């Protein structure tokens, strides 16, 4: 399963990216957010969504942080601006956790990025964040895709079960975005057979990568996760 998107990256720079807070407004109120600024000539921006708040997930989660570094840090060669935020009811974000309405928080972050940069967006989510990213980008609201100029979607550790909930993704069957499904082959929140079924029902273009020996959090395998993510993104750049 291969992708055929045409993305382009920015020049590598030794300049250290800066970090700033963002006043992001969502449907439930203010969302605590951080922006890792990128190269001045960036042609893409990134959004990374965090895992389930009930499990302690925040924008500072290690998988979220390491994924952000691939898109933003000079050593990976992309140098894109990357936004992270806390879902409603998490950290200093206003509102209360819902479990489904957080997809609207993703949409708000996409709208902010588009207004700020007017550049195509690469959307990543880890675990619950991946589920909310899919809901925001592959749902019936095609206006979201148009307004945000979404160009690619990455689902890290996409769950099929967890916290008393079964996750299903029927919207993926109509989602024409280039998609990367990147998980550990020992992910307890997405048994391989369940994940294979989800990917099989997703529309092309799509790629599935299972990191050998990795659990849901890519424990001890974060570097492998990063290399797999970087390789897929750079395929889109060419």
C-alpha positions as CSV (number, residue, x, y, z in Angstrom):
1,X,0.0,0.0,0.0
2,X,1.7,3.1,-1.2
3,X,1.0,6.8,-1.3
4,X,1.3,9.2,-4.2
5,X,1.0,12.6,-2.5
6,X,3.3,15.5,-3.6
7,X,4.5,17.3,-0.5
8,X,7.6,19.4,-0.4
9,X,9.9,20.3,2.5
10,X,12.0,23.2,3.6
11,X,15.7,23.5,3.6
12,X,17.6,22.1,6.6
13,X,19.0,24.8,8.9
14,X,21.3,24.6,11.9
15,X,19.2,27.4,13.5
16,X,17.4,26.1,16.6
17,X,13.6,26.4,16.4
18,X,11.9,28.6,18.9
19,X,9.0,27.7,21.1
20,X,6.1,30.0,21.9
21,X,2.7,29.8,23.5
22,X,-0.4,30.2,21.4
23,X,-3.8,31.6,22.4
24,X,-6.0,28.9,20.8
25,X,-9.7,29.1,21.1
26,X,-11.9,26.0,20.8
27,X,-15.6,25.4,21.1
28,X,-15.3,24.7,24.8
29,X,-13.0,27.7,25.5
30,X,-9.3,28.4,25.6
31,X,-7.0,25.5,24.6
32,X,-3.5,25.5,26.1
33,X,-1.1,25.3,23.1
34,X,2.5,25.4,22.1
35,X,4.0,26.2,18.7
36,X,7.5,25.0,17.7
37,X,8.4,27.5,15.1
38,X,10.0,26.3,11.9
39,X,12.1,27.6,9.0
40,X,11.1,30.9,7.4
41,X,10.6,29.1,4.1
42,X,8.6,26.2,5.4
43,X,6.1,24.9,2.8
44,X,4.1,22.8,5.3
45,X,3.0,23.0,8.9
46,X,2.2,20.2,11.4
47,X,-0.3,19.5,14.1
48,X,0.2,16.7,16.7
49,X,-2.6,15.5,18.9
50,X,-2.1,13.9,22.3
51,X,-3.4,10.6,23.8
52,X,-6.3,10.0,26.1
53,X,-6.5,12.5,29.1
54,X,-7.9,9.7,31.3
55,X,-4.6,7.9,30.9
56,X,-2.6,11.0,31.7
57,X,-2.2,12.1,28.1
58,X,-1.1,15.7,27.4
59,X,0.7,17.6,24.7
60,X,3.9,16.8,26.6
61,X,3.5,13.0,26.1
62,X,6.8,11.5,25.0
63,X,5.4,10.0,21.7
64,X,3.8,13.4,20.8
65,X,7.1,15.1,21.6
66,X,9.2,12.7,19.6
67,X,6.8,12.9,16.6
68,X,6.9,16.7,16.8
69,X,10.7,16.6,16.6
70,X,10.7,14.7,13.4
71,X,8.6,17.4,11.7
72,X,10.4,20.3,13.4
73,X,14.0,19.6,14.5
74,X,16.8,20.5,12.2
75,X,18.5,17.1,12.3
76,X,15.4,15.5,10.6
77,X,15.6,18.0,7.7
78,X,12.0,19.2,7.5
79,X,11.9,22.2,9.9
80,X,8.2,22.7,9.7
81,X,6.3,24.8,12.3
82,X,4.4,22.3,14.6
83,X,1.5,23.0,16.9
84,X,0.6,21.0,19.9
85,X,-2.3,21.6,22.3
86,X,-4.2,20.2,25.2
87,X,-7.7,18.9,24.6
88,X,-10.5,20.4,26.6
89,X,-10.3,19.8,30.3
90,X,-6.6,18.8,30.1
91,X,-3.9,20.9,31.7
92,X,-4.9,24.6,31.4
93,X,-7.4,24.0,28.7
94,X,-10.9,25.0,29.5
95,X,-14.0,22.8,29.2
96,X,-14.6,19.2,30.2
97,X,-13.4,16.0,28.7
98,X,-16.1,14.4,26.5
99,X,-14.5,11.6,24.5
100,X,-15.9,12.5,21.1
101,X,-16.3,16.3,21.0
102,X,-12.5,16.7,21.1
103,X,-12.5,16.3,17.4
104,X,-13.9,19.9,17.3
105,X,-10.8,20.9,19.2
106,X,-8.7,19.4,16.4
107,X,-10.7,21.4,13.9
108,X,-10.1,24.6,15.9
109,X,-6.4,24.0,15.9
110,X,-6.4,23.3,12.1
111,X,-8.3,26.5,11.5
112,X,-5.7,28.4,13.6
113,X,-2.8,27.0,11.6
114,X,-4.5,27.8,8.3
115,X,-5.2,31.4,9.4
116,X,-1.6,31.8,10.8
117,X,0.4,30.2,7.9
118,X,-1.9,29.6,5.0
119,X,0.1,26.5,4.2
120,X,-0.8,22.8,3.8
121,X,-1.1,20.9,7.1
122,X,0.2,17.5,8.0
123,X,-1.9,16.1,10.8
124,X,-0.6,13.6,13.3
125,X,-2.3,12.0,16.3
126,X,-1.2,9.5,18.9
127,X,-3.7,7.0,20.3
128,X,-6.9,8.9,21.3
129,X,-5.4,11.9,19.4
130,X,-5.2,9.7,16.3
131,X,-8.9,8.8,16.7
132,X,-9.9,12.5,17.1
133,X,-7.6,13.5,14.1
134,X,-9.4,11.0,11.9
135,X,-12.8,12.3,13.1
136,X,-11.8,15.8,12.3
137,X,-10.2,15.2,8.9
138,X,-12.1,12.2,7.5
139,X,-15.6,12.9,8.6
140,X,-18.5,14.2,6.5
141,X,-17.5,17.8,7.0
142,X,-15.5,18.3,3.8
143,X,-15.3,22.0,4.7
144,X,-12.7,21.2,7.4
145,X,-10.4,19.6,4.8
146,X,-10.8,22.5,2.4
147,X,-10.3,25.2,5.1
148,X,-7.3,23.5,6.6
149,X,-5.7,22.4,3.3
150,X,-5.0,19.0,4.8
151,X,-2.3,17.1,2.8
152,X,-1.5,14.0,4.9
153,X,-2.7,12.1,8.0
154,X,-0.6,10.0,10.4
155,X,-2.2,7.7,13.0
156,X,0.4,6.7,15.7
157,X,-0.8,3.8,17.9
158,X,-4.4,4.0,16.5
159,X,-6.6,2.3,19.1
160,X,-9.3,-0.2,18.5
161,X,-10.2,-0.5,22.2
162,X,-9.4,1.1,25.5
163,X,-10.9,2.9,28.5
164,X,-14.1,1.0,28.1
165,X,-14.6,2.1,24.5
166,X,-14.4,0.3,21.2
167,X,-13.2,2.5,18.4
168,X,-14.4,2.2,14.8
169,X,-13.4,4.3,11.9
170,X,-16.0,4.0,9.1
171,X,-15.0,7.5,7.8
172,X,-11.6,6.1,6.6
173,X,-13.4,4.3,3.8
174,X,-14.0,7.7,2.1
175,X,-10.8,9.4,3.2
176,X,-8.6,10.2,0.2
177,X,-5.8,11.8,2.2
178,X,-2.4,10.0,2.1
179,X,-2.4,8.0,5.4
180,X,0.3,6.4,7.5
181,X,-0.8,3.9,10.2
182,X,2.3,3.5,12.5
183,X,2.0,1.2,15.5
184,X,4.0,-1.3,17.6
185,X,3.4,-5.0,16.8
186,X,2.7,-5.5,20.5
187,X,0.2,-2.7,20.9
188,X,-2.4,-3.9,23.5
189,X,-4.8,-1.1,22.5
190,X,-4.9,-2.4,18.9
191,X,-4.4,-6.1,18.5
192,X,-2.9,-6.7,15.1
193,X,-5.9,-8.4,13.6
194,X,-8.1,-5.5,14.6
195,X,-5.7,-2.9,13.2
196,X,-5.3,-4.8,10.0
197,X,-9.0,-4.8,9.5
198,X,-9.2,-1.0,10.1
199,X,-6.4,-0.4,7.6
200,X,-7.9,-2.8,5.1
201,X,-11.2,-0.8,5.0
202,X,-9.4,2.5,4.7
203,X,-9.3,4.2,1.2
204,X,-6.0,4.5,-0.6
205,X,-3.5,5.9,-0.5
206,X,-2.3,4.3,2.8
207,X,0.7,2.7,4.4
208,X,0.8,0.4,7.5
209,X,4.1,0.1,9.4
210,X,4.4,-2.2,12.5
211,X,7.4,-1.5,14.6
212,X,8.8,-4.9,15.8
213,X,8.9,-5.4,19.5
214,X,7.1,-2.1,20.3
215,X,4.2,-1.6,22.6
216,X,1.5,1.1,22.4
217,X,3.9,3.7,23.7
218,X,6.8,2.6,21.5
219,X,8.8,1.9,24.8
220,X,12.4,1.6,23.9
221,X,11.5,1.9,20.2
222,X,10.9,5.7,19.9
223,X,13.9,6.0,17.6
224,X,12.4,3.4,15.3
225,X,9.1,5.2,15.3
226,X,10.8,8.4,14.4
227,X,12.8,6.8,11.5
228,X,9.7,5.2,10.1
229,X,7.7,8.5,10.3
230,X,10.6,10.5,8.8
231,X,11.0,8.0,6.0
232,X,7.3,8.1,5.0
233,X,7.2,11.9,5.2
234,X,10.3,12.3,3.0
235,X,8.7,9.9,0.5
236,X,6.0,12.5,0.2
237,X,8.5,15.3,-0.2
238,X,10.1,13.8,-3.3
